[in-house]
Amino acid sequence: MFDIGSTLREARLRLDLDFPELEERTKIRPKYLRALEDERFEILPAPTYIRGFLRTYADALGLDGQPFVDEYNTRFAVGEEDAPVRSRRVPVQRRDRGVRESRIAVLALFAIAVATALVIAAWRFGGPEGETVPGLVSQGVNQVKPKPAGAGQKTRLAVRAVTGGSWMEVRAGSTAGALLYSGTLERGQRKTFEGARLQLALAEPQNVSVRLNGNRVDLPVGTTFVVTPRRIARTTS
């Protein structure tokens, strides 16, 4: 175990760096840098942010950021994970998807039954033997092909720093998913990510422009977001 705050402070003083200089390097506000050195984690955003800030700040000081993240997880992050939130949301999503798929299956079966009845009626009461009713059979076949809305779609997220830089973190799936990117997006830089579902965190969301599947999207108020093929929504704590 070691003291996170004093280790960061000693490294900063040893390099003779002040907070404005480090803000320029890390794109993290000075008040957050001071909070890291004072270990006042309660005034910082969500734990996901804190881990990213620690890693970025340590790297800017020439230190390995991972031990700082590990120390924070051991001493301060106990009970702060957002797994309960995910456990409440996932069953609802699965249940909703199951309901949609069931409805589509029922509609498809109904369409097939109607088409079959019409074909039989046309055969019994219609034209000469062997004559087919155009479109009826193909209509029944087409009804079983549509997939649920959104099935197989991928999320393509593009983030560009426009008016200034911003620290950014992107993960696959959930806040505990695979880390795709963590660092500072400088003004003019652009990053693109793909996946079924993404988690996005931004320190300065007002500085960036976001496109979802090629379409410009305005971010909702907040700093952490869940990104799906259809929309970008603010995560709830």
VEXDREN-2710 file (C-alpha; in Angstrom, 1 decimal):
% VEXDREN-2710
k/r/px/py/pz
1/MET/0.0/0.0/0.0
2/PHE/1.1/3.6/-0.6
3/ASP/-0.3/7.1/-0.4
4/ILE/-1.8/8.1/-3.7
5/GLY/-2.0/11.8/-3.1
6/SER/1.4/12.4/-1.6
7/THR/3.1/10.3/-4.3
8/LEU/1.5/12.4/-7.1
9/ARG/2.3/15.6/-5.3
10/GLU/5.9/14.7/-4.8
11/ALA/6.3/13.7/-8.4
12/ARG/4.7/17.0/-9.5
13/LEU/7.0/19.1/-7.3
14/ARG/10.0/17.1/-8.3
15/LEU/9.3/18.0/-12.0
16/ASP/8.5/21.6/-11.0
17/LEU/5.1/21.6/-12.7
18/ASP/2.1/23.6/-11.7
19/PHE/-1.6/22.8/-12.2
20/PRO/-2.1/25.1/-15.3
21/GLU/0.7/23.2/-17.1
22/LEU/-0.7/19.9/-16.1
23/GLU/-4.2/20.9/-17.2
24/GLU/-2.8/21.6/-20.6
25/ARG/-1.1/18.2/-20.7
26/THR/-4.0/16.1/-19.3
27/LYS/-7.1/18.2/-20.1
28/ILE/-8.2/17.6/-16.5
29/ARG/-9.4/20.6/-14.5
30/PRO/-7.0/21.9/-11.8
31/LYS/-9.6/21.4/-9.1
32/TYR/-9.8/17.7/-10.0
33/LEU/-6.0/17.4/-10.0
34/ARG/-5.9/19.0/-6.5
35/ALA/-8.6/16.6/-5.4
36/LEU/-6.4/13.6/-6.5
37/GLU/-3.4/14.9/-4.6
38/ASP/-5.6/15.5/-1.5
39/GLU/-7.4/12.1/-2.0
40/ARG/-10.7/13.9/-1.8
41/PHE/-12.3/11.5/-4.2
42/GLU/-15.8/12.3/-3.0
43/ILE/-15.8/15.6/-4.9
44/LEU/-14.8/13.9/-8.2
45/PRO/-17.2/12.3/-10.7
46/ALA/-18.0/8.6/-10.8
47/PRO/-15.4/5.9/-10.0
48/THR/-14.9/5.3/-13.7
49/TYR/-13.7/8.9/-14.0
50/ILE/-11.4/8.7/-11.0
51/ARG/-9.6/5.7/-12.4
52/GLY/-9.1/7.4/-15.7
53/PHE/-7.9/10.6/-14.1
54/LEU/-5.4/8.7/-11.9
55/ARG/-4.0/6.9/-14.9
56/THR/-3.8/10.0/-17.0
57/TYR/-2.3/12.2/-14.2
58/ALA/0.3/9.6/-13.3
59/ASP/1.3/9.1/-16.9
60/ALA/1.7/12.8/-17.3
61/LEU/4.2/12.8/-14.4
62/GLY/6.2/9.9/-15.9
63/LEU/4.7/7.3/-13.5
64/ASP/3.0/4.0/-14.2
65/GLY/-0.7/4.8/-13.8
66/GLN/-1.9/1.2/-13.2
67/PRO/-0.6/0.9/-9.6
68/PHE/-2.5/4.1/-8.7
69/VAL/-5.7/2.6/-10.1
70/ASP/-5.1/-0.7/-8.2
71/GLU/-4.5/1.2/-5.0
72/TYR/-7.7/3.3/-5.4
73/ASN/-9.7/0.1/-6.1
74/THR/-8.3/-1.5/-3.0
75/ARG/-8.7/1.4/-0.5
76/PHE/-11.5/3.5/-1.8
77/ALA/-13.7/1.9/-4.5
78/VAL/-15.1/-0.9/-2.3
79/GLY/-18.9/-0.9/-2.8
80/GLU/-18.8/1.8/-5.5
81/GLU/-19.1/-0.4/-8.5
82/ASP/-22.3/0.1/-10.6
83/ALA/-23.0/-3.7/-11.0
84/PRO/-26.4/-3.4/-9.2
85/VAL/-27.5/-0.9/-11.8
86/ARG/-26.6/-3.2/-14.6
87/SER/-28.2/-6.2/-13.0
88/ARG/-31.5/-4.2/-12.8
89/ARG/-31.3/-3.1/-16.4
90/VAL/-30.2/-6.3/-18.2
91/PRO/-33.2/-8.5/-17.4
92/VAL/-35.6/-5.7/-18.5
93/GLN/-33.8/-5.5/-21.8
94/ARG/-33.9/-9.2/-22.3
95/ARG/-37.5/-9.4/-21.4
96/ASP/-38.4/-6.6/-23.8
97/ARG/-36.4/-8.2/-26.6
98/GLY/-38.2/-11.5/-25.9
99/VAL/-41.6/-9.9/-26.1
100/ARG/-40.8/-8.2/-29.4
101/GLU/-39.5/-11.5/-30.9
102/SER/-42.6/-13.3/-29.6
103/ARG/-44.9/-10.8/-31.2
104/ILE/-43.1/-10.9/-34.5
105/ALA/-43.3/-14.7/-34.5
106/VAL/-47.0/-14.7/-33.8
107/LEU/-47.6/-12.2/-36.6
108/ALA/-45.5/-14.3/-39.0
109/LEU/-47.5/-17.4/-38.2
110/PHE/-50.8/-15.5/-38.5
111/ALA/-49.7/-14.2/-42.0
112/ILE/-48.7/-17.7/-43.1
113/ALA/-52.1/-19.1/-41.9
114/VAL/-54.0/-16.4/-43.8
115/ALA/-52.0/-16.9/-46.9
116/THR/-52.5/-20.7/-46.7
117/ALA/-56.2/-20.3/-46.3
118/LEU/-56.4/-17.9/-49.3
119/VAL/-54.5/-20.4/-51.5
120/ILE/-56.8/-23.2/-50.5
121/ALA/-59.8/-21.1/-51.1
122/ALA/-58.5/-20.0/-54.5
123/TRP/-57.8/-23.6/-55.4
124/ARG/-61.2/-24.8/-54.4
125/PHE/-63.4/-22.0/-55.7
126/GLY/-61.1/-20.2/-58.2
127/GLY/-59.9/-20.9/-61.7
128/PRO/-58.8/-24.1/-63.4
129/GLU/-56.9/-26.8/-61.7
130/GLY/-53.2/-25.9/-61.3
131/GLU/-53.8/-22.2/-61.6
132/THR/-52.0/-20.2/-59.0
133/VAL/-53.0/-17.0/-57.3
134/PRO/-50.1/-14.5/-58.0
135/GLY/-48.4/-13.1/-54.9
136/LEU/-50.1/-15.1/-52.2
137/VAL/-47.5/-17.8/-51.6
138/SER/-44.6/-15.4/-51.9
139/GLN/-46.3/-13.0/-49.5
140/GLY/-46.5/-15.8/-46.9
141/VAL/-42.8/-16.6/-47.3
142/ASN/-41.7/-13.0/-47.0
143/GLN/-43.5/-12.6/-43.7
144/VAL/-41.1/-15.0/-41.9
145/LYS/-37.9/-13.3/-43.0
146/PRO/-38.0/-9.9/-41.2
147/LYS/-35.8/-9.8/-38.2
148/PRO/-36.5/-7.8/-35.1
149/ALA/-35.7/-4.1/-35.4
150/GLY/-32.1/-3.4/-34.6
151/ALA/-31.0/-7.0/-34.8
152/GLY/-27.5/-7.4/-36.0
153/GLN/-26.9/-3.6/-36.1
154/LYS/-23.6/-2.3/-35.0
155/THR/-22.9/0.9/-33.1
156/ARG/-20.4/3.2/-34.9
157/LEU/-19.3/6.1/-32.7
158/ALA/-17.1/8.9/-33.9
159/VAL/-15.9/11.6/-31.4
160/ARG/-14.0/14.7/-32.5
161/ALA/-12.6/17.4/-30.2
162/VAL/-13.8/20.6/-31.7
163/THR/-13.6/23.6/-29.4
164/GLY/-11.0/22.2/-27.0
165/GLY/-9.6/19.0/-25.6
166/SER/-11.2/16.5/-23.3
167/TRP/-10.3/13.4/-21.4
168/MET/-12.3/10.4/-22.7
169/GLU/-12.8/6.8/-21.9
170/VAL/-14.7/4.2/-24.1
171/ARG/-15.6/0.7/-23.0
172/ALA/-17.3/-2.2/-24.8
173/GLY/-20.7/-3.2/-23.4
174/SER/-20.7/-1.9/-19.9
175/THR/-18.6/0.2/-17.5
176/ALA/-16.8/-3.0/-16.6
177/GLY/-16.3/-4.1/-20.2
178/ALA/-13.2/-4.1/-22.2
179/LEU/-11.3/-0.8/-22.3
180/LEU/-11.2/0.5/-25.9
181/TYR/-9.7/3.9/-25.2
182/SER/-8.7/6.0/-22.2
183/GLY/-6.8/9.3/-22.6
184/THR/-6.9/12.9/-23.7
185/LEU/-8.5/13.8/-27.1
186/GLU/-6.7/16.9/-28.2
187/ARG/-8.4/19.6/-30.2
188/GLY/-8.9/18.5/-33.8
189/GLN/-8.3/14.8/-33.0
190/ARG/-11.0/12.2/-33.9
191/LYS/-11.5/8.7/-32.6
192/THR/-13.9/6.1/-34.0
193/PHE/-15.2/3.0/-32.2
194/GLU/-17.5/0.1/-33.2
195/GLY/-19.5/-2.5/-31.2
196/ALA/-23.0/-3.6/-30.3
197/ARG/-23.1/-1.3/-27.3
198/LEU/-20.5/1.2/-25.9
199/GLN/-19.9/3.1/-22.7
200/LEU/-18.6/6.7/-23.2
201/ALA/-17.2/9.0/-20.5
202/LEU/-16.1/12.6/-21.2
203/ALA/-14.6/15.1/-18.9
204/GLU/-15.5/18.1/-21.1
205/PRO/-18.5/17.0/-23.3
206/GLN/-19.1/20.5/-24.5
207/ASN/-15.8/20.5/-26.3
208/VAL/-16.6/17.5/-28.6
209/SER/-18.7/16.7/-31.6
210/VAL/-20.3/13.2/-31.8
211/ARG/-21.6/11.2/-34.7
212/LEU/-23.6/8.0/-34.3
213/ASN/-23.7/5.7/-37.4
214/GLY/-22.8/8.8/-39.5
215/ASN/-25.4/11.1/-38.0
216/ARG/-24.6/14.1/-35.9
217/VAL/-26.0/13.7/-32.4
218/ASP/-26.3/16.2/-29.5
219/LEU/-25.2/14.7/-26.2
220/PRO/-27.7/14.8/-23.4
221/VAL/-26.6/16.7/-20.2
222/GLY/-24.1/14.6/-18.3
223/THR/-20.6/13.2/-18.5
224/THR/-21.2/9.4/-18.8
225/PHE/-23.3/7.9/-21.6
226/VAL/-24.5/4.5/-23.0
227/VAL/-24.3/4.3/-26.8
228/THR/-26.5/1.9/-28.8
229/PRO/-27.3/1.8/-32.6
230/ARG/-30.4/4.0/-32.1
231/ARG/-29.3/6.6/-29.5
232/ILE/-27.0/8.0/-26.9
233/ALA/-28.4/8.2/-23.4
234/ARG/-27.0/9.5/-20.2
235/THR/-26.2/6.7/-17.7
236/THR/-27.9/6.8/-14.3
237/SER/-25.9/6.4/-11.1
END
